[in-house]
Amino acid sequence: MSDAKAQSEAASEGPVRTCVICRKRGPKAGLTRHVIVQTGGHGESAAQSALAADPRAVMPGRGFYLCRDAACGAKFHKFSGWRKHFHGGSAR
């Protein structure tokens, strides 16, 4: 299959996203989106952050996508790559 044909078929499937764990690309509808949310108290020192699932893909903020592979799901709780993208307080 030619590259142009593959790109054409991928474009017809809609947006393509990459799993943050295995780096496989796939249609956006086939991956689960997670975003950074603030949890805890008030102020920069008391605020904590975490990743939360966004199944409807409507929450504001940078999305991190996870494929449906069980191995990726098991590794996702250790994923800390989102911290370098967090700019809303202390993420340590």
C-alpha positions as a Markdown table, in Angstrom:
| # | Residue | x | y | z |
|---|---|---|---|---|
| 1 | Met | 0.0 | 0.0 | 0.0 |
| 2 | Ser | 1.4 | 3.4 | -0.9 |
| 3 | Asp | 2.0 | 6.1 | 1.7 |
| 4 | Ala | -0.5 | 8.4 | 0.1 |
| 5 | Lys | -3.2 | 5.7 | 0.2 |
| 6 | Ala | -2.4 | 4.9 | 3.9 |
| 7 | Gln | -2.6 | 8.6 | 4.8 |
| 8 | Ser | -5.9 | 8.9 | 3.0 |
| 9 | Glu | -7.4 | 6.0 | 4.8 |
| 10 | Ala | -6.1 | 7.3 | 8.2 |
| 11 | Ala | -7.6 | 10.7 | 7.4 |
| 12 | Ser | -11.0 | 9.2 | 6.7 |
| 13 | Glu | -11.0 | 7.5 | 10.2 |
| 14 | Gly | -10.7 | 10.8 | 11.9 |
| 15 | Pro | -8.1 | 12.2 | 14.3 |
| 16 | Val | -5.2 | 10.0 | 15.2 |
| 17 | Arg | -3.6 | 10.0 | 18.7 |
| 18 | Thr | -0.6 | 8.2 | 20.4 |
| 19 | Cys | -0.7 | 6.1 | 23.5 |
| 20 | Val | 1.6 | 7.7 | 26.1 |
| 21 | Ile | 2.8 | 4.2 | 27.2 |
| 22 | Cys | 3.4 | 2.1 | 24.1 |
| 23 | Arg | 3.6 | 5.0 | 21.6 |
| 24 | Lys | 1.3 | 3.1 | 19.2 |
| 25 | Arg | -0.9 | 5.4 | 17.0 |
| 26 | Gly | -4.6 | 4.8 | 16.5 |
| 27 | Pro | -7.9 | 6.5 | 16.0 |
| 28 | Lys | -8.8 | 9.0 | 18.7 |
| 29 | Ala | -12.1 | 7.0 | 19.4 |
| 30 | Gly | -10.0 | 3.9 | 20.2 |
| 31 | Leu | -8.0 | 5.6 | 23.0 |
| 32 | Thr | -9.0 | 6.9 | 26.4 |
| 33 | Arg | -8.2 | 10.6 | 27.2 |
| 34 | His | -6.9 | 11.7 | 30.6 |
| 35 | Val | -6.3 | 15.3 | 31.8 |
| 36 | Ile | -4.6 | 16.9 | 34.7 |
| 37 | Val | -7.0 | 18.0 | 37.5 |
| 38 | Gln | -6.3 | 19.9 | 40.7 |
| 39 | Thr | -7.1 | 18.0 | 44.0 |
| 40 | Gly | -6.7 | 19.1 | 47.6 |
| 41 | Gly | -6.6 | 22.4 | 49.3 |
| 42 | His | -6.2 | 26.0 | 48.3 |
| 43 | Gly | -3.0 | 27.8 | 47.3 |
| 44 | Glu | 0.0 | 26.6 | 45.4 |
| 45 | Ser | 1.6 | 24.7 | 48.3 |
| 46 | Ala | -1.5 | 22.8 | 49.3 |
| 47 | Ala | -2.7 | 22.0 | 45.8 |
| 48 | Gln | -2.1 | 18.6 | 44.4 |
| 49 | Ser | -2.6 | 17.3 | 40.9 |
| 50 | Ala | -3.6 | 14.0 | 39.4 |
| 51 | Leu | -4.6 | 12.5 | 36.0 |
| 52 | Ala | -8.3 | 11.9 | 35.6 |
| 53 | Ala | -10.1 | 10.0 | 32.9 |
| 54 | Asp | -12.1 | 12.2 | 30.4 |
| 55 | Pro | -14.3 | 9.7 | 28.5 |
| 56 | Arg | -16.3 | 12.4 | 26.7 |
| 57 | Ala | -13.1 | 14.3 | 25.8 |
| 58 | Val | -14.5 | 17.7 | 26.9 |
| 59 | Met | -12.5 | 18.6 | 29.9 |
| 60 | Pro | -10.1 | 21.6 | 29.5 |
| 61 | Gly | -6.3 | 21.0 | 29.4 |
| 62 | Arg | -3.7 | 18.9 | 27.7 |
| 63 | Gly | -4.9 | 15.4 | 26.9 |
| 64 | Phe | -2.9 | 12.3 | 27.5 |
| 65 | Tyr | -4.1 | 9.2 | 25.6 |
| 66 | Leu | -4.0 | 5.6 | 26.7 |
| 67 | Cys | -4.7 | 2.6 | 24.4 |
| 68 | Arg | -6.9 | -0.3 | 25.6 |
| 69 | Asp | -4.1 | -2.7 | 25.9 |
| 70 | Ala | -4.1 | -4.3 | 29.4 |
| 71 | Ala | -0.3 | -4.0 | 29.7 |
| 72 | Cys | -0.5 | -0.2 | 29.1 |
| 73 | Gly | -3.2 | 0.1 | 31.6 |
| 74 | Ala | -1.1 | -1.6 | 34.2 |
| 75 | Lys | 1.9 | 0.7 | 33.5 |
| 76 | Phe | -0.2 | 3.9 | 33.4 |
| 77 | His | -0.4 | 4.4 | 37.1 |
| 78 | Lys | 3.4 | 4.9 | 37.1 |
| 79 | Phe | 3.3 | 7.3 | 34.2 |
| 80 | Ser | 4.9 | 10.6 | 35.2 |
| 81 | Gly | 5.4 | 12.2 | 31.8 |
| 82 | Trp | 2.5 | 14.6 | 32.4 |
| 83 | Arg | 4.3 | 16.4 | 35.1 |
| 84 | Lys | 6.6 | 18.2 | 32.6 |
| 85 | His | 3.5 | 19.6 | 31.0 |
| 86 | Phe | 1.8 | 20.8 | 34.2 |
| 87 | His | 2.0 | 24.6 | 34.8 |
| 88 | Gly | -0.8 | 25.1 | 37.4 |
| 89 | Gly | 1.1 | 24.9 | 40.7 |
| 90 | Ser | 3.3 | 22.4 | 42.4 |
| 91 | Ala | 3.3 | 19.0 | 40.7 |
| 92 | Arg | 6.1 | 17.4 | 42.8 |
